[in-house]
Amino acid sequence: MDLNFTADELAFRQDIRLWVAANLPTDISHKVRHALRLTRDDMQRWARILGQQGWLGWGWPKAFGGPGWNAVQKHLFEEECALACAPRVVPFGPVMVAPVIMAFGSPEQQQRFLPGIASGEVWWSQGYSEPGSGSDLASVKCRAERLGDKYIVNGQKTWTTLGQYGEWIFCLVRTSSEGKPQMGISFLLIDMKSPGVSVRPIVLMDGEPEVNEVFFDNVEVPAENLVGEENKGWTYAKHLLAHERTNIADINRSKRELERLKRIAKAEGVWDDVRFRDQIALLEVDVVALEMMVLRVLSAEKSGKQSLDVAGLLKIRGSEIQQRYTELMMLAAGPLARPFIWEAMEAGWQGDLAFPAANLPLAGTYFNMRKTTIYGGSNEVQRNIVAQTVLGS
């Protein structure tokens, strides 16, 4: 196993770095660098720029309009985007539902849905969790009844990230109550403009409606929007969740935020505190260890070998690291981490010497990151999965 990049891979990295530097809007990178609010337009604008280059589906094979990059190239692309302070691509379309449509969708579905995802024109949302059905997705109750050439959907989804912007949503729905719970679930694509679909934002502690409740009241969905076979949705959901959990690990953002933590520590005068710097060093060791794990997986994929099913393990370590760097940022800034007035921050109120820009807005980031060990399958459940599938216990 060779974890060093080849000359060709380093040249590829440089090409990506130059392209991102030339095409990433400076106003968007400024917001990402200082953890300021990204609007729908900000996220969509970057997605369309990538889409025009053919890189929004950077993990896609050429057969579906992607660049056909190997695992290492995909990693280098993600790393360069993160280090340049590009927004994270909203993953629900290009990273989650697109691979499912490619693997299990009909040719008609592929032709209908993939172009809008690849271009960044269509915003997708994820309809998995429900009240009482989070990590235990097999217990979903949102029901779809087949009536002729359509399904009638009734029920509720919750914690739908950025669902207020959604144009389409992929949902796990119950189509049968017979047998094991996993055997009665189907994977349905639903137009969120359909009559009977309503979205209610959930305002979080940072004042942002990042997540939402989505209600379905006798929503008519064409049967042609069923992906694969009825009652086989659990198989497709597991395929998607492997992509989601690897995405949650997000080693590249952790590397970028580690550097931000160092800037804050120096600006606040705690960099010279040996005990505090020890905590930063311990975090950096864990970030490097996680990166080595990611590179091991990439090395196995590149050589054509089957790597261990470590998506859950990557999610565990990545999410814990994200929580730790936000905790250390809060500790470094002290009282300056607390002010949280969006309008004032966006007007530049915290841009003077009294409120270093590096501190914007630490409290909100800290609160937001408390969720990372829960969503995408709680870390407690993931540890059980790792024990069973990787350790064989």
ABEGO torsion letter per residue (X at the ends): XBABBBAAAAAAAAAAAAAAAAABBAAAAAAAAAGBBBBAAAAAAAAAAAAAAGAABAABBAAAGBAGBBAAAAAAAAAAAAAAGBBBBBAAAAAAAAAAAAAABBAAAAAAAAAAAAAGABBBBBBABBBGBBABAAABABBBBBBEABBBBBEBBBGBBGAAABABBBBBBBABABEBAAAABBBBBBBAABBGBBBBBBBBAAGBBABBBBBBBGBBBBAAABBEBBGAAAAAAAAAAAAAAAAAAGAAAAAAAAAAAAAAAAAAGAAABAAAAAAAAAAAAAAAAAAAAAAAAAAAAAAGBBBBBAAAAAAAAAAAAAAAAAAAAAAAAEAAAABBBAAAAAAGAAABAABBAAAOBAAAAAAAAAAAAABGEBAAAAAAAAAAAAAGX
